[in-house]
Amino acid sequence: MVPAVADSAFLEQSYDAYSQVESEFQQVMDESLHPRGPGMLADMVAGLGLPAGAAALDVGCGEGGDAIELARRFGLQVLGVDPVRRQIEIAQQHLADAASNQPGLSQVVRFARGKAEDLPAGSDSVDLVWCRDVLVHSDDFGSAYREFARVLRPGGWALVYQMFATSRLEPAEAARLLPVLGCAAPSMRPDHAEAAIEAARLRIARRIVLDSEWGEYAQESSGAGGRQLLHAARLLRDPSRYIRRFGQANYDIALADCLWHIYRMIGKLSARVYLLSPADAG
């Protein structure tokens, strides 16, 4: 931040000392820090050594891509659940498309309506709970974690990816962003999440704080971060262009989605990955 009144020390540092290293500094910042991307989650599943035919539950399956990939890559029997009917319909179509090339998929993957707080699965019936970027939408994720504990068999695992707010996210920013995206404020706090995990009698076997890694990965691999920034700039500069065509509610969601990814890149949001097991399993 530039001082309100530029003093001689600032001028010396900025226009003399810094200028002498600026070119080299820029070159070093251009070097990748080798961020991990979403593929790390499947790699973690690979490390669990689940046998073919093990039962997996994809909580908040969306359009079904992860559920289908879990079955395809690891031979798991997967139930994908989501509370949104349209998501289930799309997932079923994606399964039909995938099964046209790999017919066995239709025998091991299925989709059903359901939510994290009330899973359509029996107690001690699941070897893997997969929950990616879902619990931010839960206003009672204590119930969600209790459901994970209920359905897991002894020796089973839950793999949870969840986004959290950091101290860099200003209260006014949170108040504008979170309601638009259906995020419950308590679910954005890692201390609340970890307290709920403990209360559900789940053990954190591994905790990975990702900070900006997935955002960096997306930018380096496809330029997605820069595209989100450009879209946010356009949305903010000429909102009426988009509101006239798509409506205020859709405009608000589009802008919030862009800011979500931008905030992850600059440290206002940070994801964590939890690998959990039933506490009684030791």
Secondary structure as the mmCIF struct_conf table of DSSP 4:
data_model
#
loop_
_struct_conf.conf_type_id
_struct_conf.id
_struct_conf.beg_label_comp_id
_struct_conf.beg_label_asym_id
_struct_conf.beg_label_seq_id
_struct_conf.end_label_comp_id
_struct_conf.end_label_asym_id
_struct_conf.end_label_seq_id
BEND BEND1 ALA A 4 VAL A 5
HELX_RH_AL_P HELX_RH_AL_P1 SER A 8 GLU A 12
HELX_RH_PI_P HELX_RH_PI_P1 GLN A 13 ALA A 17
HELX_RH_AL_P HELX_RH_AL_P2 TYR A 18 MET A 29
TURN_TY1_P TURN_TY1_P1 ASP A 30 ASP A 30
BEND BEND2 GLU A 31 GLU A 31
TURN_TY1_P TURN_TY1_P2 PRO A 38 PRO A 38
HELX_RH_AL_P HELX_RH_AL_P3 GLY A 39 ALA A 46
TURN_TY1_P TURN_TY1_P3 GLY A 47 GLY A 49
HELX_LH_PP_P HELX_LH_PP_P1 LEU A 50 PRO A 51
TURN_TY1_P TURN_TY1_P4 ALA A 52 GLY A 53
STRN STRN1 ALA A 55 VAL A 59
TURN_TY1_P TURN_TY1_P5 GLY A 60 GLY A 60
TURN_TY1_P TURN_TY1_P6 GLY A 62 GLU A 63
BEND BEND3 GLY A 64 GLY A 64
HELX_RH_AL_P HELX_RH_AL_P4 GLY A 65 PHE A 74
STRN STRN2 GLN A 77 ASP A 82
BEND BEND4 PRO A 83 PRO A 83
HELX_RH_AL_P HELX_RH_AL_P5 ARG A 85 ALA A 99
TURN_TY1_P TURN_TY1_P7 SER A 100 ASN A 101
BEND BEND5 GLN A 102 GLN A 102
TURN_TY1_P TURN_TY1_P8 PRO A 103 GLY A 104
HELX_RH_AL_P HELX_RH_AL_P6 LEU A 105 VAL A 108
STRN STRN3 VAL A 109 ARG A 113
STRN STRN4 LYS A 115 LYS A 115
TURN_TY1_P TURN_TY1_P9 ALA A 116 GLU A 117
STRN STRN5 ASP A 118 ASP A 118
BEND BEND6 PRO A 120 ALA A 121
TURN_TY1_P TURN_TY1_P10 SER A 123 ASP A 124
STRN STRN6 VAL A 126 ARG A 132
BEND BEND7 ASP A 133 ASP A 133
HELX_RH_3T_P HELX_RH_3T_P1 LEU A 135 HIS A 137
BEND BEND8 ASP A 139 ASP A 139
HELX_RH_AL_P HELX_RH_AL_P7 PHE A 141 VAL A 151
STRN STRN7 LEU A 152 ALA A 165
TURN_TY1_P TURN_TY1_P11 SER A 167 ARG A 168
BEND BEND9 LEU A 169 LEU A 169
HELX_RH_AL_P HELX_RH_AL_P8 PRO A 171 VAL A 180
TURN_TY1_P TURN_TY1_P12 LEU A 181 GLY A 182
HELX_RH_3T_P HELX_RH_3T_P2 ALA A 185 MET A 188
HELX_RH_AL_P HELX_RH_AL_P9 PRO A 190 ALA A 199
TURN_TY1_P TURN_TY1_P13 ALA A 200 ARG A 201
STRN STRN8 LEU A 202 ASP A 211
TURN_TY1_P TURN_TY1_P14 SER A 212 SER A 212
HELX_RH_AL_P HELX_RH_AL_P10 GLU A 213 SER A 222
HELX_RH_AL_P HELX_RH_AL_P11 ALA A 224 ARG A 237
HELX_RH_AL_P HELX_RH_AL_P12 PRO A 239 PHE A 246
HELX_RH_AL_P HELX_RH_AL_P13 GLN A 248 MET A 265
TURN_TY1_P TURN_TY1_P15 ILE A 266 GLY A 267
BEND BEND10 LYS A 268 LYS A 268
STRN STRN9 LEU A 269 PRO A 278
HELX_RH_3T_P HELX_RH_3T_P3 ALA A 279 ALA A 281
#
